[in-house]
Amino acid sequence: MKTGRYFVILALVFALPARPVAAEQGTLDPNLEPLRPFLGKTWKSEAAEGGGDKPKVNVARWERALNGKALRVLHSVNDGEYGGETIVRWDEQAKALVYHYFTTAGFTTTGTMSIQDGRIVSSEKVTGNAGGVTEVRGTAEMSGDGSFRMKTEYLKDGEWQPGRDAVSREDATAQVVFR
């Protein structure tokens, strides 16, 4: 499986088991506030990738973590075929939103994200065996209907290649699944 297409941006745009709504409405670090619209929701997208016929169904849930000092995103692809967990926090020293992504495929990523003109822009470095992928970058943008579009690309063998391009919609019945 080409795991290079399912990195942090995915995780950031999808993920987590349900938590009490009150926790999602609690205080957040002011630097995390722009991400509040994602919290307490489960998101689902479907996208054909890599020329395959079978779409990749990604489910993600976002939640408030660490008393509002961080966000946690869990996501799974195709009912647990692949998945990961992301922790996003404000790094005062770096003056940036920093995230760490851990995957069921055994590789990890560390990246930064920023909010630019209403879009989430991210860039990450990959550690471990991710099929030759060493970096991932992407953007996520909310639309007027409450959905958001996530586009990624990844660096493999010294060349940037298209990654995921999918629209996620809130789906309260969808579940993040790990095997």
N, C-alpha and C positions, 0 to 999 in steps of 0.2 A: 504494500500500500504506500502511496506517496504521502507520507506524513508531513512533508514540507508545506502542504497547503492548509494545515490545521494548527496554526501556532497561536500565539498569544492574542492576536487580533481576534481570532475566532473566540477564544476563551473570553475575551473582553466583550464580545458582542453576544455572548450566550451564557446560560449556566446555572444552577444550584438547587438543592432540595429546599422545599418550602420552609419558611421561618415565619414567626408571628409578624403580622403587619406592623405592629407598634414598634418593633425593632427597626424596621426599615424607615420609620418616620422619625427616629431619634436623631440626635445631633451628628453632624459629620464635620470632619476637618474642613475648613472653608475652601481649601484647594480641591476637595473631592466633590463639592456641591454641584458643579456642572454635570456630574455623572448620576445625580439623583434620579433623573427620569428612567434609568435602567433598573433601579433597585426594586426588590420585591416582586420581580416579574420573571416569568419563564418565556424565553424567546425561541422560535423555531424557524429554520430556513431549509430550503431544498435547493441543491444546485448540482448540475452535471459537471464533472471535472475530469481533466486528463483524457478526454475523448471517450470516457466510459459511458455506457448506456444507463447504468444504474445511478440515480441521483444520490448524493451524500446528504443525509438528513442530520442536521446539527441542532441539538437542543441545548440551551444554556440558561442558567439562572444566576442572577446577580443578587448579592446581599451585603448589608452593612456588616462590618467585622471590627473586632478589637475596639469596642466602644466608640465606633465612628472614626477611628484613626486609619482605617483601611477598608477596602472593598474586597469581597471574595466572589469569584466567578467559577462555577463548575460547568463543564460542558461535556457532552458525549456525542459521538457520531455513529449513526446507524445502530442504535440500541446497544452501545458499548463496544463496538468494533474498535473504537479509538476514543480517547477522552483526555481531559486535563483539568487542572485547577490553577487559577491565577489569584495572586494577592497583589493589590494595587495600593500604594501608599504615597504620601507626600514625603520626599526626602529633603529635609531642610538644608543640608549641606550642599546637595546638588541643585537645590531650588527647582525641582522637577517632580512630576508624578513618575514613580518608578514601579515596575512590576516584575514579578517572578512567576514563571509558568512552568508547571511540572506535568509531565505527560505519562500516559500508560505505555507509550512506546519507549520510555527510558531516557529520552533526551530532555533537556531543560532549556529555557531561554530567560534572558534578563533584558529588560528594555525600558524605554521611557515613552511617555505619551504627553501630548499637549492638546489643548483645545484651541483651535484656530478657525475663526469665522464659523463657529457652530459645529465644526467637525472635530472628531477625535483623530489625531494623527499620531501614529506609533512607529517605533523603530526598535528592533531587538537583535541581539546576538544569540546564536544557537550553540549550545554545548552538548556534546555527545553525538551519537550516530543518528542523524536525521536524514539519511539518504543523500548525503553530500550537501545539504542545505546549511549555509553558515549565517545567513541574515534573513530577516523578514521585515517588511514595512507595509503599512496599510493605512486606510482611512475608513472611518465610519461616520455616517451622516444620517440624522433623523429626518424623516419627511413629515409633511403636514398631516398624513393619515395615521401617525403614531408608529409606523414601521421604520426600519433603518436599513441602509445599504452598507455592506462591508465589502471593501475591495482590498486584496492583498497581492503582494508580489514577493518573490524570494530570490535570494542570490545562491546560485548553484553553479559550480565549476566556473566561477568568475563572471557569470552572466545573469542579469536580472530576468526573471521569467514570470509570466502571469500566474497568479495563485487563485484564490477564491474570489468570486464576485457573486454575492447573494443578498437577497432582501430577507430580513428577519421580521417576523410579526409576533406579537404577544400571543401566547397559547397557554392558557391556564391548565389545559389537560395534558400537555406534554411533560415528560419526565426525563431527567438526566439519569442514564443507566450506566452502571459499571458492572462488568462480569466478574 
